[in-house]
Amino acid sequence: MGQMTHESDPVLLDTSVWIHVFQGKAHRMVAVVRGLLNEDRVLTCGPVIFEIKRGLRPPERKKILPLFDAVTRLSFDETLWDAAGDLDASLRKSGITIPPMDIMIAQVCLHHDVSLLTLDAHFSSIRGLRLFQSGEVLSSIAGKY
């Protein structure tokens, strides 16, 4: 099951959080992300960038993609593909099915030993994955998502 993180640790933001923030759906989530950005704690990775790019229309691309140039991108090398496959197989054997891109995002966090901020509950099924918690903000938003 997921573990909690410390107040100064870097945090990888899942696609679900970015989408929420870009759409302005939750002011409290925007405030949490803004705080993390101001503290230079936000991380990203290739699978998150892939998911973001898939959903952006051309006008949005020009406005949103440059924001990611200021965020540290964690590497995803060949060994992580193998580890992600093993993680997925292990979860499926236990009856847990998680979208493949989310498996890769979780594997990046596990490999780099960083926390994940997400609105997707299925990440809590991944043993050893640290989930960022920000008080009641996440639970109040996740219930509406």
N, C-alpha and C positions, 0 to 999 in steps of 0.2 A: 504494500500500500504506500501511497505518497507520503513524503516527509515534508516538514516545514522548513523555511529558509530563514537566514539571519537578515537583519535590517540593512546591512551595507553590501551584501553580496550582489554580483551582477545577475541579471534576470533575462532569459530569452523570452520574447513575447510571441505567443502563438498567433497564427493567422486570425483566429476568432477574435482576439483582442484588437488587433489592428483594424479589422473590419468594423467592429463596434465603435472604435474611436473615429475612424474616417467618416462613418455615417452619423456621428454625433448622437448616438442612441442613448448614451448614459454619461451624464456630466461627471458623476463620481469616478467612473472608469477613466474618462479623459483626464481628470485631476491626478489619478494614480499614475497614469502613463507619463503625464507631463512632469510629475515629481521624479519619476525614475529617469527620464531624459535629462532633467536639470542636474541630477546627481551623477550623470554619465554611467548609469548602471544597465542600460538597455543593450541587449545582444540580439542578433538575428542569425539565420543560417539559410543555405540554399533552398531547402524545401519550403521555408516560409516565403522567401522571395518568389519562388515558382508559383505558389498558390496565390500570392498577391497579384503577380503579373497576369495570371490567367483571368482574373476577374476585372481587370481595369480596362475602361474604354480609353481611346486615344487622348481625349482632353485630360482625363484623370492621370494618365501616365506622366505627363509633363509636370504636373503639380506634385504627385505623390512619390514617384520613384527617386527623385533627388534627395528626399528625406532619408532614404536608406544609405546614402553615401556617408552620412555622419554617424552611422551605427556600426559597431564592430560586428563583422560576419564571422562566425565560427566555421572552421573547415569541416568538410564531409569527405573523407578519403575512402579508398577501397576497402579498408578494414571495417569501416562502419557499415558498408552495404552487407557484408557477411554477418556482422553482429545484429543488424536490424532484421535480417532474415531469420536468425536464430531466435531473437526476441519475439517476432511475430509467430513463429512456429510454436514456441513455448506458450504464448498466450492462447493461441487457437486450441492447443491441446487441453487447456484448462477451460475451454468454452468461451473465451473472450475474443471477440472480433473487433479490431480497431482499424480504421482506414489506413492503407499503406503509407501515405504521406505523413500521417501522425505518428506512425511507428518510427519513421526516419527522424522526425523532429524530436521524439523522445530519446532516440538513440544518440543524437547529437548532444542532448542535455546530459545523458548518462556518461558519455565518453569524456566530455569536457567538465563534468562535475559542476553543472550550473542548474539553477532553479528555472522552472517554467511557469509563466503566467498565462493561464488559459481559461476559457469559459466552457471547454468541453470536458464533461465529467468522466469520460472514458479514460483519460490520462491517469486518474487516481487508481486504476487497476494495475499500473505498472510498478512493480516492486523496485524500490530504490530511487525512483524518480522524485526529486524534490519539487514540490509545488509552492509557488509564491502565494502567500495569503496576505490580504490587506484588509483585515477586520471584516466588517459586515458587507463591504463593498461588493466582493465577489459573490457572496451568497444572494444578495439582493438582485444583482444583475443576472446571474446564472439562472435564477428562477424565471426570468422573463425571456430568456434566450431560447 
